[in-house]
Amino acid sequence: MLRLDEVLAGVQPETERTTPTVPGRFRQVAYPEAVIDSRLATPGALFVALSGERVDGHDFLADAVAHGATAALVRRERAGTLSLGTPFAVVEPTGAGLAEAAAGAVLLIAVDEPLAALHRLAAFHWRMFTPTVIGITGSVGKTSTKEVTAAVLQRRYCTLKNPRSYNNESTLPLTLLQLGHEHEVAVLEMGAYVPGDIALLAQLARPNIGIVTNVGPSHMERMGSIEAVARTKSELVQALPANGWAILNIDDPRVRAMADVTAARPFFYGLDPAADLWADAIEGRGLAGISFRAHHAGETVTLNLPLLGRHSVHTALAATSAGLLLGLGWDAIVDGLRDEQAQLRLLAVPGIGGATIIDDSYNASPASSLAALSLLADLDGRKIAVLGDMLELGTVEEESHRQVGRRVAEVADLLVTVGPRAQWIADEAHRSGMDRRQIAQFTKNHDAIAHLSGALQPGDYVLVKGSRGVAMDAIVTALQQPQPADA
C-alpha cells in the first residue's frame, strides 16, 4: 500500500523534498497499486498519466477513474484542463490544495513530469526496505530466467518479481512500488532499448546481484552494433557493489568479459568446466523436458526438469547460481527448478488434425529461434517450422534470418514463412538443401493459417515463432484444437 503522504513526499525532487501537509481526514488514505494503463486500474489505484510517442495518458484519465482509480499523477500544466466526469481536486506535492478537496474527490497530484515523478516515488519507496535485489538482463531469456530464479528462491524467501515483462523505465517502477516489509528478495528483469536504460533501472532498484544471460543482436536498429548491446547489458554489473555478485554466462565471450568491468565478485555458469557451476551430459527429452548433470564445488547433481529445450540448461544454471549464492540447498533448488509454472513462453498445446502446436510466438531473435528449432529436432514426428519476421536486427537483419534458414534445413520437414524478412529464411533453407515443395511462403498470417489448416496430420509438431510485432500468436490461436463446450 502507498500512503498519500508517502506519494506526495516521494514525487518531490530529492534536493527539494519537504514533509507534505496532510489534513487529518487524508492521513489514512492509501493506494493498493500504481498503474500506467487505464484498463488495468483497480478500485483505489493511483494512475500515472504518462506521455508517450503515440498516446498521452492524460487522455485516458477519465477511463482510469471509471475503472476505480482515486488519484493520479498528472502534468501540472494539464491539471486545470482535464475533465473527469466526477469531482476532483488538484493538489501539489507539498499538500497544498488538500484542505479544500471535497470528500470523495479524485486527487490529481500535479508534478513537473509524471515519468520523472514515478521514478522518484519508486526510488523513495524502495529505500524504505532492504531486500536482496537480483537484477537480470540479456538479449534472450530474461523473462524465463526471472521466472525460474524466482521459483527457486521462493522455496526459502518471500520473493517479489516483475509481473509479465515489466522491465522498462515505465513498468519496472510499478514493481518497485509493490515492495513490502514481508519481501526478503526481489528478482527483477531489466530490459533496454538504448544505452543508459539499464543504468537507470539499476539506479532505481540498487541490485546486489546481477545475472547476465547473453549478448545478441537484439534492438540493433537502436543500438547500432553488437558491441553497443554488450556495453548496455554490462551497465547492470557496473552498478553492483563490491560485496555483490555478478552471475555471468561463461559460454558467451562478451558476457564473460563483464567480469572485468564490475566491482562485484564474478560467479560463472555454463557448459565450460572452468565455470563455478557447469553442466554436462545434457539430454533433450522433447516435450518431457531436459536432463543434465550440474557440477559445483566438487559436488555433482543429476537434474530432470520440465523446462523445454536444451537452451533451458543455461536458464536452470543461472537460477541455480542465485540459489547457491543465497544459501539454498540442492533439494530446495531442484524443487524450484521443477516448478512448471515457471515455464512461461514456450508451450505445447493440442492442435487441429491431431497435431501438437509448440507456441513460442511471444518474440523472436536469432538465438531464441535457433534454440526453438533445436527443441523441434528432439521431437519424434513430422516437424513443421512456421516462422515470421524477426524485427529490430539492423545491419545483421538478412544474415540473421539466413542463419535460421540454414538450421531449418537441418531440422524441419516443412517450412512455412510469414512476412518479407522471413523470405530470407525460406531462401536459405532451400539453398541449404530443403526441397522447394517443402516450403510455403506468405505475406499475411491468414494465408498461412489457411494453408496449414488443411495440411496438419496426427503426430505433427508445429513450431510457431516470430517477433511480437508480426502477431504470430494469431496463428497459434487459429490452429489450436477447439475446446469442448462445458456440459
C-alpha positions as CSV (number, residue, x, y, z in Angstrom):
1,M,0.0,0.0,0.0
2,L,1.2,3.5,-0.8
3,R,0.0,6.1,1.7
4,L,-0.9,9.5,0.3
5,D,1.7,11.3,2.4
6,E,4.3,8.9,1.0
7,V,3.3,9.6,-2.5
8,L,3.3,13.4,-2.0
9,A,6.8,13.2,-0.4
10,G,8.2,10.7,-2.9
11,V,7.3,12.6,-6.1
12,Q,9.2,15.6,-5.0
13,P,12.8,16.1,-6.2
14,E,15.1,14.8,-3.6
15,T,17.0,18.0,-3.1
16,E,13.8,19.9,-2.6
17,R,11.9,17.4,-0.6
18,T,9.8,18.7,2.3
19,T,7.2,16.9,4.5
20,P,3.8,17.5,2.9
21,T,1.0,19.0,4.9
22,V,-1.8,16.4,5.0
23,P,-5.0,17.2,6.9
24,G,-6.2,14.6,9.4
25,R,-9.0,13.3,7.1
26,F,-6.5,12.3,4.5
27,R,-3.8,10.6,6.7
28,Q,-5.3,7.1,6.3
29,V,-5.7,7.4,2.5
30,A,-3.6,4.8,0.7
31,Y,-3.4,3.2,-2.8
32,P,-3.1,-0.6,-3.3
33,E,-1.1,-0.1,-6.5
34,A,0.1,2.3,-9.2
35,V,-0.9,1.7,-12.9
36,I,0.0,3.3,-16.2
37,D,-2.7,1.5,-18.2
38,S,-6.2,2.9,-17.5
39,R,-7.7,-0.5,-18.4
40,L,-5.7,-2.1,-15.5
41,A,-6.8,0.4,-12.9
42,T,-8.5,-1.3,-9.9
43,P,-10.5,0.3,-7.1
44,G,-8.4,2.7,-5.2
45,A,-5.5,2.7,-7.6
46,L,-3.0,5.5,-8.3
47,F,-3.0,6.2,-12.1
48,V,0.2,7.7,-13.6
49,A,-0.6,9.7,-16.7
50,L,2.5,9.1,-18.9
51,S,3.0,10.8,-22.2
52,G,4.4,8.6,-25.0
53,E,5.2,8.8,-28.7
54,R,1.7,7.6,-29.7
55,V,-0.6,8.2,-26.7
56,D,-1.0,10.6,-23.8
57,G,-2.1,9.1,-20.5
58,H,-3.9,12.3,-19.7
59,D,-6.4,11.4,-22.4
60,F,-7.3,8.2,-20.5
61,L,-7.6,9.7,-17.1
62,A,-11.4,9.5,-17.1
63,D,-11.2,5.9,-18.1
64,A,-8.8,5.1,-15.3
65,V,-11.2,6.8,-12.8
66,A,-14.1,4.8,-14.3
67,H,-12.2,1.6,-13.6
68,G,-11.7,2.7,-9.9
69,A,-8.6,5.0,-9.7
70,T,-8.9,7.5,-7.0
71,A,-5.8,9.6,-7.6
72,A,-3.4,10.3,-10.4
73,L,0.0,11.9,-11.1
74,V,-0.6,14.5,-13.9
75,R,1.4,17.1,-15.6
76,R,1.0,20.4,-13.8
77,E,0.1,22.4,-17.0
78,R,-2.6,19.8,-17.9
79,A,-4.2,19.6,-14.4
80,G,-6.6,22.5,-14.9
81,T,-7.8,21.4,-18.3
82,L,-8.9,17.9,-17.5
83,S,-12.4,16.6,-17.4
84,L,-13.2,13.5,-15.5
85,G,-17.0,13.5,-15.2
86,T,-16.6,13.3,-11.5
87,P,-15.5,15.7,-8.7
88,F,-11.7,16.1,-8.5
89,A,-9.2,18.3,-6.7
90,V,-5.8,19.5,-7.9
91,V,-3.2,19.2,-5.2
92,E,0.6,19.9,-5.0
93,P,3.2,17.5,-3.6
94,T,3.5,19.9,-0.7
95,G,-0.1,19.1,0.2
96,A,-1.4,22.5,-1.0
97,G,-5.0,22.0,-2.2
98,L,-5.8,19.1,0.1
99,A,-7.6,21.2,2.7
100,E,-10.0,22.4,0.0
101,A,-10.6,19.0,-1.5
102,A,-14.2,17.7,-1.2
103,A,-14.8,14.3,0.4
104,G,-14.5,11.5,-2.2
105,A,-12.9,13.7,-4.8
106,V,-10.3,12.2,-7.1
107,L,-7.0,13.7,-6.3
108,L,-4.9,15.0,-9.2
109,I,-1.3,15.3,-7.9
110,A,0.4,18.0,-10.1
111,V,4.0,17.2,-11.0
112,D,6.5,18.5,-13.4
113,E,6.7,15.3,-15.5
114,P,4.8,12.1,-14.5
115,L,7.5,9.7,-15.6
116,A,10.2,11.5,-13.6
117,A,7.9,11.7,-10.6
118,L,7.2,8.0,-10.9
119,H,10.9,7.3,-10.8
120,R,11.4,9.5,-7.8
121,L,8.5,7.9,-6.0
122,A,9.7,4.3,-6.8
123,A,13.2,5.1,-5.5
124,F,11.8,6.8,-2.4
125,H,9.6,3.8,-1.6
126,W,12.3,1.2,-2.4
127,R,14.8,2.8,0.0
128,M,12.4,2.1,2.9
129,F,13.3,-1.6,2.6
130,T,16.4,-3.8,2.5
131,P,15.7,-6.8,0.3
132,T,18.4,-8.7,-1.6
133,V,17.8,-7.5,-5.1
134,I,18.7,-9.6,-8.1
135,G,18.7,-7.8,-11.5
136,I,18.5,-9.9,-14.7
137,T,19.4,-8.8,-18.2
138,G,20.5,-10.2,-21.5
139,S,19.4,-10.3,-25.1
140,V,17.5,-13.6,-24.8
141,G,15.9,-15.4,-21.9
142,K,15.5,-12.6,-19.4
143,T,11.9,-13.4,-18.6
144,S,12.4,-17.2,-18.4
145,T,15.4,-16.7,-16.1
146,K,13.5,-14.3,-13.9
147,E,10.6,-16.7,-13.5
148,V,12.8,-19.8,-12.8
149,T,15.1,-17.8,-10.4
150,A,12.0,-16.5,-8.5
151,A,10.6,-20.1,-8.4
152,V,13.9,-21.3,-6.8
153,L,14.2,-18.5,-4.3
154,Q,10.6,-18.7,-3.2
155,R,11.4,-22.1,-1.6
156,R,13.1,-20.2,1.2
157,Y,12.4,-16.4,0.8
158,C,9.4,-14.2,0.4
159,T,10.1,-13.1,-3.2
160,L,8.9,-10.2,-5.3
161,K,9.3,-10.4,-9.1
162,N,8.2,-8.3,-12.1
163,P,4.7,-9.3,-13.4
164,R,4.7,-10.2,-17.0
165,S,7.6,-8.3,-18.7
166,Y,7.5,-5.2,-16.6
167,N,11.2,-4.5,-17.3
168,N,11.5,-0.9,-18.7
169,E,11.6,2.6,-17.4
170,S,7.8,2.9,-17.3
171,T,6.9,-0.5,-15.8
172,L,9.8,-1.6,-13.5
173,P,8.9,1.3,-11.1
174,L,5.4,-0.2,-10.8
175,T,7.1,-3.4,-9.4
176,L,9.3,-1.4,-7.1
177,L,6.2,0.2,-5.6
178,Q,4.8,-3.3,-4.7
179,L,7.6,-4.0,-2.3
180,G,6.5,-4.5,1.3
181,H,8.1,-5.4,4.6
182,E,7.4,-9.0,4.0
183,H,9.7,-9.3,1.0
184,E,13.2,-10.7,1.6
185,V,14.3,-11.0,-2.1
186,A,13.3,-9.1,-5.3
187,V,14.0,-10.7,-8.7
188,L,13.8,-8.0,-11.4
189,E,14.1,-8.4,-15.1
190,M,15.7,-5.3,-16.7
191,G,15.4,-4.6,-20.4
192,A,17.0,-2.0,-22.7
193,Y,16.2,-0.3,-25.9
194,V,19.0,2.2,-25.9
195,P,22.3,2.7,-24.0
196,G,21.7,4.0,-20.5
197,D,18.4,2.2,-19.9
198,I,19.8,-0.5,-17.6
199,A,21.9,2.1,-15.8
200,L,18.7,4.0,-15.0
201,L,16.9,0.9,-13.8
202,A,19.8,-0.2,-11.6
203,Q,19.9,3.3,-10.1
204,L,16.3,2.9,-9.1
205,A,16.5,-0.8,-7.9
206,R,20.0,-0.9,-6.5
207,P,20.7,-4.6,-7.2
208,N,23.1,-6.6,-5.0
209,I,23.3,-9.5,-7.5
210,G,23.2,-9.3,-11.3
211,I,22.6,-12.1,-13.8
212,V,23.6,-11.6,-17.5
213,T,22.3,-14.3,-19.8
214,N,23.8,-13.5,-23.1
215,V,24.6,-10.8,-25.7
216,G,23.0,-11.0,-29.1
217,P,21.7,-8.8,-32.0
218,S,18.6,-7.5,-30.2
219,H,17.3,-3.9,-30.8
220,M,20.2,-3.4,-33.3
221,E,18.3,-0.7,-35.1
222,R,18.5,1.4,-31.9
223,M,21.8,0.1,-30.5
224,G,23.8,0.2,-33.7
225,S,26.3,-2.6,-33.0
226,I,26.7,-5.8,-31.0
227,E,29.4,-4.0,-29.0
228,A,26.9,-1.4,-28.0
229,V,24.5,-4.1,-26.9
230,A,27.2,-5.6,-24.8
231,R,28.1,-2.3,-23.2
232,T,24.4,-1.7,-22.4
233,K,24.0,-5.1,-20.8
234,S,27.2,-4.5,-18.8
235,E,25.5,-1.5,-17.1
236,L,23.9,-3.9,-14.7
237,V,27.2,-5.4,-13.4
238,Q,28.8,-2.0,-13.4
239,A,26.1,-0.9,-10.9
240,L,26.8,-3.8,-8.5
241,P,28.5,-3.1,-5.1
242,A,31.9,-4.7,-4.2
243,N,30.2,-7.1,-1.9
244,G,27.7,-8.2,-4.5
245,W,27.8,-11.0,-7.1
246,A,27.9,-10.8,-10.9
247,I,26.4,-14.1,-12.2
248,L,27.8,-14.5,-15.8
249,N,27.4,-16.9,-18.6
250,I,30.9,-18.2,-19.2
251,D,29.9,-19.6,-22.7
252,D,29.3,-16.1,-24.1
253,P,32.6,-14.3,-24.6
254,R,31.0,-10.8,-24.3
255,V,29.3,-11.8,-21.0
256,R,32.4,-13.5,-19.7
257,A,34.4,-10.3,-20.3
258,M,32.0,-8.3,-18.0
259,A,33.9,-9.7,-15.0
260,D,36.5,-7.0,-15.9
261,V,34.1,-4.1,-15.6
262,T,32.4,-4.9,-12.3
263,A,33.4,-4.3,-8.7
264,A,31.3,-7.3,-7.7
265,R,32.6,-10.9,-7.3
266,P,32.1,-12.9,-10.5
267,F,30.3,-16.3,-10.4
268,F,30.4,-18.1,-13.7
269,Y,27.9,-20.6,-15.0
270,G,27.7,-22.6,-18.3
271,L,28.9,-25.6,-20.1
272,D,32.6,-24.9,-19.6
273,P,34.2,-26.9,-16.8
274,A,36.1,-23.8,-15.8
275,A,32.8,-22.3,-14.5
276,D,31.9,-22.2,-10.9
277,L,28.7,-24.1,-11.8
278,W,28.7,-26.1,-15.0
279,A,26.7,-28.8,-16.8
280,D,27.3,-31.8,-18.9
281,A,25.5,-35.0,-20.1
282,I,22.7,-32.8,-21.5
283,E,19.8,-34.6,-23.0
284,G,16.8,-33.1,-24.6
285,R,13.7,-35.2,-24.0
286,G,11.3,-33.2,-26.2
287,L,8.2,-32.1,-24.5
288,A,9.1,-34.1,-21.4
289,G,11.9,-31.5,-20.7
290,I,15.6,-31.8,-20.2
291,S,18.1,-33.7,-18.1
292,F,21.7,-32.9,-17.3
293,R,24.4,-33.1,-14.6
294,A,25.3,-30.0,-12.6
295,H,28.7,-29.6,-11.0
296,H,29.6,-27.2,-8.3
297,A,32.3,-27.2,-5.6
298,G,33.1,-30.9,-6.1
299,E,29.5,-32.0,-6.0
300,T,27.5,-33.5,-8.9
301,V,23.7,-33.5,-9.1
302,T,21.7,-35.1,-11.9
303,L,18.6,-33.0,-12.8
304,N,15.5,-34.0,-14.7
305,L,13.5,-30.8,-15.3
306,P,10.2,-29.9,-17.1
307,L,11.9,-26.9,-18.8
308,L,11.7,-27.2,-22.6
309,G,14.6,-27.1,-25.0
310,R,18.4,-27.6,-24.5
311,H,18.8,-23.8,-24.2
312,S,16.9,-24.1,-20.9
313,V,20.1,-25.6,-19.3
314,H,21.5,-22.1,-19.1
315,T,18.3,-20.8,-17.6
316,A,18.4,-23.5,-15.0
317,L,22.1,-22.9,-14.2
318,A,21.5,-19.1,-13.8
319,A,18.7,-19.7,-11.3
320,T,20.7,-22.4,-9.5
321,S,23.6,-19.9,-9.2
322,A,21.4,-17.4,-7.4
323,G,20.1,-20.2,-5.2
324,L,23.6,-21.4,-4.2
325,L,24.8,-17.8,-3.5
326,L,21.8,-17.2,-1.3
327,G,22.4,-20.4,0.7
328,L,19.7,-22.8,-0.6
329,G,20.4,-26.5,-0.6
330,W,20.1,-28.7,-3.6
331,D,16.7,-30.1,-2.5
332,A,15.2,-26.7,-2.5
333,I,16.8,-25.6,-5.7
334,V,15.7,-28.7,-7.6
335,D,12.2,-28.3,-6.2
336,G,12.1,-24.7,-7.6
337,L,13.5,-25.7,-11.0
338,R,10.8,-28.3,-11.3
339,D,8.0,-25.7,-10.8
340,E,6.1,-26.0,-14.1
341,Q,4.5,-22.6,-13.5
342,A,7.9,-21.0,-14.2
343,Q,7.8,-22.2,-17.8
344,L,6.4,-19.1,-19.4
345,R,6.9,-18.7,-23.1
346,L,7.2,-22.0,-25.0
347,L,4.1,-24.1,-24.5
348,A,2.8,-27.2,-26.2
349,V,-1.0,-27.2,-27.0
350,P,-3.2,-29.6,-28.9
351,G,-3.7,-28.6,-32.5
352,I,-6.2,-29.3,-35.2
353,G,-5.8,-32.5,-37.2
354,G,-4.1,-34.3,-34.2
355,A,-1.1,-32.1,-34.4
356,T,0.8,-30.5,-31.5
357,I,1.4,-26.8,-31.6
358,I,4.6,-25.5,-30.0
359,D,3.7,-21.9,-29.1
360,D,6.8,-19.8,-29.0
361,S,5.1,-16.9,-30.6
362,Y,5.8,-14.3,-27.9
363,N,9.0,-13.0,-29.6
364,A,11.9,-14.0,-31.7
365,S,15.6,-13.3,-32.1
366,P,18.3,-15.3,-33.9
367,A,19.4,-17.1,-30.7
368,S,15.9,-17.9,-29.5
369,S,14.8,-19.1,-32.9
370,L,17.8,-21.5,-33.1
371,A,17.1,-22.7,-29.6
372,A,13.4,-23.4,-30.5
373,L,14.5,-25.3,-33.7
374,S,16.8,-27.4,-31.5
375,L,13.8,-28.4,-29.4
376,L,11.9,-29.3,-32.6
377,A,14.8,-31.5,-33.6
378,D,14.4,-33.5,-30.4
379,L,10.8,-34.5,-31.2
380,D,9.6,-37.7,-33.0
381,G,7.1,-36.9,-35.7
382,R,6.8,-34.7,-38.8
383,K,8.4,-31.3,-37.9
384,I,6.9,-28.1,-39.2
385,A,8.5,-24.7,-38.7
386,V,6.2,-21.7,-39.0
387,L,8.4,-18.7,-38.8
388,G,7.7,-15.0,-39.1
389,D,9.9,-11.9,-39.4
390,M,12.5,-11.1,-36.7
391,L,12.4,-7.3,-36.1
392,E,14.9,-4.7,-35.0
393,L,18.0,-6.5,-36.2
394,G,19.5,-3.6,-38.0
395,T,22.5,-4.3,-40.2
396,V,22.6,-8.0,-39.4
397,E,18.9,-8.5,-40.4
398,E,19.4,-10.5,-43.6
399,E,22.2,-12.7,-42.3
400,S,20.3,-13.5,-39.1
401,H,17.3,-14.7,-41.0
402,R,19.6,-16.8,-43.3
403,Q,21.3,-18.3,-40.2
404,V,17.9,-19.5,-39.1
405,G,17.1,-20.8,-42.5
406,R,20.2,-23.0,-42.5
407,R,19.2,-24.6,-39.3
408,V,15.6,-25.1,-40.6
409,A,17.0,-27.2,-43.4
410,E,18.8,-29.4,-40.9
411,V,15.7,-29.9,-38.6
412,A,12.3,-29.4,-40.3
413,D,10.3,-31.5,-42.7
414,L,8.2,-28.5,-43.8
415,L,8.7,-24.7,-43.6
416,V,6.1,-22.0,-43.6
417,T,7.2,-18.4,-43.5
418,V,5.2,-15.2,-43.0
419,G,6.5,-11.7,-43.8
420,P,9.0,-10.1,-46.1
421,R,12.1,-10.7,-43.9
422,A,11.2,-14.4,-43.4
423,Q,11.6,-14.9,-47.1
424,W,15.3,-14.9,-46.4
425,I,14.7,-17.9,-44.1
426,A,12.9,-19.7,-46.9
427,D,15.6,-18.8,-49.5
428,E,18.5,-20.0,-47.3
429,A,16.6,-23.2,-46.3
430,H,16.3,-24.0,-50.0
431,R,20.0,-23.1,-50.6
432,S,20.9,-25.5,-47.8
433,G,19.1,-28.4,-49.3
434,M,15.4,-28.2,-48.5
435,D,13.2,-29.0,-51.4
436,R,11.0,-26.1,-52.7
437,R,8.0,-28.4,-52.3
438,Q,8.6,-28.4,-48.5
439,I,8.5,-24.6,-48.3
440,A,5.5,-22.3,-48.4
441,Q,5.8,-18.5,-48.2
442,F,3.1,-16.0,-47.3
443,T,2.9,-12.3,-46.5
444,K,-0.1,-12.5,-44.2
445,N,-1.0,-14.7,-41.2
446,H,-4.4,-15.6,-42.5
447,D,-2.9,-17.1,-45.7
448,A,-0.5,-19.2,-43.6
449,I,-3.5,-20.3,-41.4
450,A,-5.5,-21.4,-44.5
451,H,-2.5,-23.4,-45.8
452,L,-1.8,-25.1,-42.5
453,S,-5.4,-25.8,-41.6
454,G,-5.7,-28.3,-44.4
455,A,-2.2,-29.8,-44.0
456,L,-1.8,-30.8,-40.4
457,Q,-1.8,-34.5,-39.5
458,P,-1.8,-36.6,-36.4
459,G,1.7,-36.7,-34.9
460,D,2.8,-33.4,-36.4
461,Y,4.8,-30.9,-34.3
462,V,4.3,-27.3,-35.4
463,L,6.7,-24.7,-34.1
464,V,5.3,-21.2,-34.4
465,K,7.7,-18.3,-33.8
466,G,8.2,-14.7,-34.8
467,S,8.7,-11.2,-33.4
468,R,5.8,-9.8,-31.3
469,G,5.2,-7.1,-33.9
470,V,4.1,-9.7,-36.5
471,A,1.5,-11.3,-34.2
472,M,2.2,-15.0,-34.8
473,D,0.1,-15.7,-31.8
474,A,-2.9,-15.4,-34.2
475,I,-1.7,-18.5,-36.0
476,V,-1.4,-20.4,-32.7
477,T,-5.0,-19.5,-31.8
478,A,-6.3,-20.5,-35.2
479,L,-4.5,-23.9,-35.2
480,Q,-5.4,-24.9,-31.7
481,Q,-7.9,-27.8,-31.2
482,P,-11.2,-26.2,-30.2
483,Q,-12.0,-26.8,-26.5
484,P,-15.3,-28.7,-25.9
485,A,-18.1,-26.6,-24.6
486,D,-19.0,-27.1,-20.9
487,A,-21.8,-29.6,-20.4
